[in-house]
């Protein structure tokens, strides 16, 4: 029997077969546990399928997804109904106000509005049963230098912590193209400054390729990674590529995730044209399975 029984082999022989039982039995408990793939979900704003929230969620479920990431400020009743009828789980909630009203804005009134937006996202997550809210902490631009973005956003997030604790939902900081936090060490420094177990990281695999290799960020962030955004990035075509048609090194990425024992959600943020109908949505689900089995 091969000693390097890998993730793809495990998925192929899953179920009750004797081969699966025998092979897994040769692995230690820790090794077997590491091979549990992320749970598939999709960011609701990137669902290309046309229809109501319920119709979109039904298509997502039929394609083989377990969860969805609603945007904040959606109609709560509509989302709850769609979740209940389809059996999908809320993998996360994405704050919909952090770009237009960033926590790093120089105007205190705008920052107050930003906090209100994050609070709404936290209450949405509580209602949907999600355990974290995706948050872009700030933007470095003409209104905020790196240091100003750092200090303002840390201060605003600290003000949000009591409410986050009250509802029992964590804030998950996402790495995006905001010219802020472009190195993994900067990410850990930011989290260290906040110093709260209510704040972790929402690691975007595609976004980070602009600044470095995802597999180099993952061991630095480690257990602080609460959720994953799954998307491909090609240095020629940008995000307008399908999984495995860009520059993501999935075997290295999954090996790094295995090493930190990541077992959470893998949330697709691929362009909407890759989930515009049942066939393309199923293709995306299959590609995610292949990535997770790398």
C-alpha positions as CSV (number, residue, x, y, z in Angstrom):
1,X,0.0,0.0,0.0
2,X,1.4,3.4,-0.9
3,X,2.4,5.5,2.1
4,X,1.8,8.8,0.2
5,X,-2.0,8.3,0.0
6,X,-3.1,11.8,-1.1
7,X,-6.2,14.0,-0.9
8,X,-7.4,13.1,-4.4
9,X,-7.1,9.4,-3.7
10,X,-9.0,9.8,-0.5
11,X,-11.9,11.6,-2.3
12,X,-12.0,9.0,-5.1
13,X,-12.2,6.0,-2.8
14,X,-14.5,7.6,-0.2
15,X,-17.7,5.9,1.0
16,X,-17.7,2.5,2.5
17,X,-15.3,0.6,0.3
18,X,-12.8,-1.7,1.8
19,X,-10.0,0.2,0.1
20,X,-11.0,3.4,1.7
21,X,-11.2,1.8,5.1
22,X,-7.9,0.0,4.7
23,X,-6.0,3.0,3.3
24,X,-7.3,5.5,5.8
25,X,-6.7,3.1,8.6
26,X,-3.0,3.3,7.8
27,X,-3.0,7.0,8.4
28,X,-2.7,8.6,11.7
29,X,-5.7,10.4,13.1
30,X,-4.1,13.8,12.4
31,X,-3.2,12.9,8.8
32,X,-6.7,11.6,8.0
33,X,-8.2,14.8,9.6
34,X,-6.0,17.1,7.5
35,X,-7.4,15.6,4.3
36,X,-11.0,16.8,4.9
37,X,-11.6,19.2,2.0
38,X,-13.1,22.7,2.5
39,X,-16.8,23.0,2.3
40,X,-18.0,24.6,-1.0
41,X,-19.9,27.9,-1.0
42,X,-20.3,30.9,-3.3
43,X,-20.4,34.6,-2.6
44,X,-24.0,35.6,-3.4
45,X,-22.9,38.8,-5.3
46,X,-21.1,36.6,-7.8
47,X,-23.9,34.2,-8.6
48,X,-24.6,34.8,-12.3
49,X,-27.7,32.7,-12.4
50,X,-30.7,35.0,-13.0
51,X,-33.7,34.9,-10.7
52,X,-34.9,35.5,-7.2
53,X,-32.7,34.9,-4.1
54,X,-34.6,31.6,-3.7
55,X,-34.1,30.6,-7.3
56,X,-30.4,31.4,-7.1
57,X,-29.9,29.4,-3.9
58,X,-31.8,26.4,-5.4
59,X,-29.5,26.4,-8.4
60,X,-26.5,26.6,-6.1
61,X,-27.7,23.7,-4.1
62,X,-28.4,21.6,-7.1
63,X,-24.9,22.3,-8.4
64,X,-23.4,20.7,-5.3
65,X,-22.7,23.7,-3.1
66,X,-23.2,23.5,0.7
67,X,-23.3,27.1,1.5
68,X,-23.6,30.7,0.3
69,X,-22.1,34.0,1.4
70,X,-24.9,36.6,1.5
71,X,-24.1,40.3,1.2
72,X,-25.1,42.5,4.2
73,X,-28.1,44.7,3.9
74,X,-30.1,42.1,1.9
75,X,-33.7,41.4,2.8
76,X,-33.3,39.3,5.9
77,X,-36.6,37.5,5.6
78,X,-35.9,36.6,1.9
79,X,-32.5,35.2,2.7
80,X,-33.7,33.2,5.7
81,X,-36.5,31.7,3.7
82,X,-34.1,30.8,0.9
83,X,-31.7,29.2,3.3
84,X,-34.4,27.2,5.0
85,X,-36.0,26.0,1.8
86,X,-32.7,24.9,0.2
87,X,-30.8,23.7,3.2
88,X,-27.8,25.9,2.3
89,X,-25.7,27.2,5.2
90,X,-24.5,30.8,5.5
91,X,-20.8,30.4,5.2
92,X,-20.1,34.1,5.9
93,X,-21.6,37.5,5.4
94,X,-19.8,40.1,3.3
95,X,-20.1,43.7,4.5
96,X,-21.5,45.7,1.6
97,X,-20.5,49.2,2.8
98,X,-16.8,49.0,3.6
99,X,-15.7,50.3,0.2
100,X,-18.0,53.4,-0.1
101,X,-17.7,54.2,3.6
102,X,-14.3,52.8,4.8
103,X,-13.3,52.6,8.4
104,X,-10.1,54.5,7.4
105,X,-12.0,57.7,6.2
106,X,-10.7,61.0,7.7
107,X,-14.2,62.2,8.5
108,X,-15.5,60.9,11.8
109,X,-19.1,61.0,10.5
110,X,-18.2,58.7,7.6
111,X,-16.4,56.3,10.0
112,X,-19.5,56.3,12.2
113,X,-21.6,55.3,9.2
114,X,-19.0,52.7,8.4
115,X,-19.4,51.2,11.9
116,X,-23.2,51.2,11.4
117,X,-22.7,49.2,8.2
118,X,-20.5,46.6,9.9
119,X,-23.0,46.3,12.7
120,X,-25.7,45.6,10.3
121,X,-23.5,42.9,8.7
122,X,-22.9,41.4,12.1
123,X,-26.6,41.3,12.8
124,X,-27.3,39.8,9.4
125,X,-24.7,37.1,10.1
126,X,-26.3,36.4,13.5
127,X,-29.7,36.0,11.9
128,X,-28.4,33.7,9.2
129,X,-26.2,31.5,11.5
130,X,-22.9,32.7,9.9
131,X,-19.9,32.8,12.2
132,X,-18.0,35.7,10.6
133,X,-18.3,38.9,8.6
134,X,-15.9,39.6,5.7
135,X,-14.5,43.1,6.3
136,X,-12.2,45.3,4.2
137,X,-10.5,47.3,7.0
138,X,-9.7,50.4,5.1
139,X,-8.3,52.0,1.9
140,X,-4.9,53.7,1.4
141,X,-5.5,56.6,-1.0
142,X,-5.4,60.4,-1.0
143,X,-7.5,60.4,2.2
144,X,-5.4,58.0,4.2
145,X,-1.8,57.0,4.3
146,X,-0.8,53.5,5.3
147,X,-0.2,54.5,8.9
148,X,-3.5,56.5,9.0
149,X,-5.4,53.6,7.6
150,X,-3.8,51.3,10.1
151,X,-4.6,53.5,13.1
152,X,-8.1,54.6,12.1
153,X,-9.3,51.1,11.2
154,X,-7.8,49.5,14.3
155,X,-9.6,52.1,16.4
156,X,-12.9,51.6,14.7
157,X,-12.7,47.8,14.8
158,X,-12.0,48.0,18.6
159,X,-15.3,50.0,18.9
160,X,-17.1,47.2,17.1
161,X,-15.8,44.4,19.3
162,X,-18.4,44.7,22.1
163,X,-21.2,44.3,19.5
164,X,-19.4,41.4,17.8
165,X,-19.1,39.6,21.1
166,X,-22.7,40.3,21.9
167,X,-23.9,38.6,18.7
168,X,-21.2,36.0,18.8
169,X,-19.9,36.7,15.2
170,X,-16.3,37.3,14.4
171,X,-14.8,39.9,12.0
172,X,-12.7,38.4,9.3
173,X,-10.3,40.9,7.6
174,X,-9.9,40.3,3.9
175,X,-6.8,41.0,1.8
176,X,-7.9,43.0,-1.2
177,X,-6.4,45.5,-3.7
178,X,-6.6,48.5,-1.4
179,X,-2.8,49.2,-1.1
180,X,-3.1,48.2,2.5
181,X,-1.5,45.0,4.0
182,X,0.5,43.6,1.1
183,X,2.7,41.3,3.2
184,X,1.7,38.5,5.5
185,X,3.7,40.0,8.3
186,X,1.7,43.2,8.0
187,X,-1.5,41.1,8.3
188,X,-0.3,39.5,11.6
189,X,0.8,42.9,12.9
190,X,-2.6,44.3,12.2
191,X,-4.3,41.5,14.1
192,X,-1.8,41.7,16.9
193,X,-2.6,45.4,17.3
194,X,-6.3,44.6,17.6
195,X,-5.5,41.7,19.9
196,X,-8.9,40.0,20.0
197,X,-10.1,36.5,19.4
198,X,-13.1,38.1,17.8
199,X,-11.0,39.1,14.8
200,X,-9.3,36.9,12.3
201,X,-8.6,36.7,8.6
202,X,-10.7,36.0,5.5
203,X,-8.0,34.9,3.1
204,X,-8.6,35.6,-0.6
205,X,-6.4,33.2,-2.6
206,X,-6.8,35.0,-5.9
207,X,-6.3,38.6,-4.6
208,X,-3.0,37.8,-2.9
209,X,-1.2,36.7,-6.1
210,X,-0.8,40.4,-6.9
211,X,1.5,40.6,-3.9
212,X,2.9,37.1,-3.5
213,X,2.2,33.4,-3.4
214,X,-0.8,32.3,-1.4
215,X,1.2,29.3,-0.1
216,X,3.6,31.7,1.5
217,X,0.9,33.7,3.3
218,X,-1.0,30.7,4.7
219,X,1.6,29.4,7.1
220,X,2.2,33.0,8.5
221,X,-1.6,33.6,9.1
222,X,-2.1,30.0,10.3
223,X,-5.0,29.4,12.6
224,X,-6.1,33.0,12.2
225,X,-7.6,32.1,8.8
226,X,-11.3,31.9,9.5
227,X,-12.6,31.6,5.9
228,X,-11.3,31.4,2.3
229,X,-12.3,33.1,-0.9
230,X,-11.6,30.8,-3.8
231,X,-10.8,32.4,-7.1
232,X,-8.2,32.1,-9.9
233,X,-5.9,34.8,-11.0
234,X,-4.0,34.9,-14.3
235,X,-1.2,37.4,-14.7
236,X,-2.4,38.0,-18.3
237,X,-6.2,37.8,-18.1
238,X,-6.6,38.8,-14.4
239,X,-9.6,37.3,-12.7
240,X,-11.3,36.6,-16.0
241,X,-10.1,33.0,-16.0
242,X,-11.6,29.7,-14.7
243,X,-10.0,27.6,-12.0
244,X,-6.9,25.9,-13.2
245,X,-6.5,28.3,-16.2
246,X,-4.6,31.0,-14.3
247,X,-1.5,31.1,-12.1
248,X,-2.8,29.6,-8.8
249,X,-0.6,26.6,-7.7
250,X,-3.4,24.5,-6.2
251,X,-1.2,21.6,-4.9
252,X,1.0,24.0,-3.0
253,X,-1.9,26.0,-1.8
254,X,-3.8,22.9,-0.5
255,X,-0.6,21.5,1.0
256,X,-0.2,24.8,3.0
257,X,-3.8,24.6,4.1
258,X,-3.4,21.0,5.2
259,X,-0.3,22.0,7.2
260,X,-2.4,24.5,9.3
261,X,-5.3,22.1,9.6
262,X,-7.8,24.3,7.8
263,X,-11.3,22.7,7.6
264,X,-13.6,25.6,7.1
265,X,-15.4,27.1,4.1
266,X,-14.0,27.6,0.6
267,X,-16.2,30.4,-0.9
268,X,-16.1,30.9,-4.6
269,X,-15.8,34.5,-5.9
270,X,-15.3,33.6,-9.5
271,X,-16.8,36.0,-12.1
272,X,-20.6,35.6,-12.5
273,X,-20.4,34.3,-16.1
274,X,-19.0,31.1,-14.6
275,X,-22.3,30.5,-12.8
276,X,-24.8,31.9,-15.2
277,X,-26.7,28.6,-15.7
278,X,-26.9,25.1,-14.3
279,X,-24.1,23.7,-16.5
280,X,-21.6,26.5,-15.7
281,X,-22.5,26.4,-12.0
282,X,-21.9,22.6,-11.9
283,X,-18.6,23.1,-13.8
284,X,-17.4,25.6,-11.2
285,X,-18.4,23.2,-8.4
286,X,-16.4,20.4,-10.1
287,X,-13.4,22.6,-10.6
288,X,-13.5,23.5,-6.9
289,X,-13.6,19.8,-6.0
290,X,-10.5,19.3,-8.2
291,X,-8.7,22.2,-6.5
292,X,-9.5,21.0,-3.1
293,X,-8.3,17.5,-4.0
294,X,-5.0,18.8,-5.3
